[in-house]
Amino acid sequence: MFDINSILKNLEGKFPTEVVTDAVQGLVKKGIMEQYTEEDGNFSFQLTEFGLECAEEIFKDPMSLLDFDGLDEENEDGDS
């Protein structure tokens, strides 16, 4: 798992916080990541099985990042 605050810190000055937060929530909605609330109330995230499959594909074929249309279509039916 990783902490959303570490992502925000690494991207500080590169993107507005709202953009990063929206992007992370988009990954949750697509079933790529799952959100957890820690005991202290902070959010953390973990890749789902589908997220791990996506990451594996990206490592095998980085150019696949340019074609994520199929990802949206696949998850419209709730498949992940």
Secondary structure, 3 states (H helix, E strand, C coil): CEEHHHHHHHCCCCCCHHHHHHHHHHHHHCCCEEEEECCCCCEEEEECHHHHHHHHHHHHCHHHHHCCHHHHHHHHCCCC
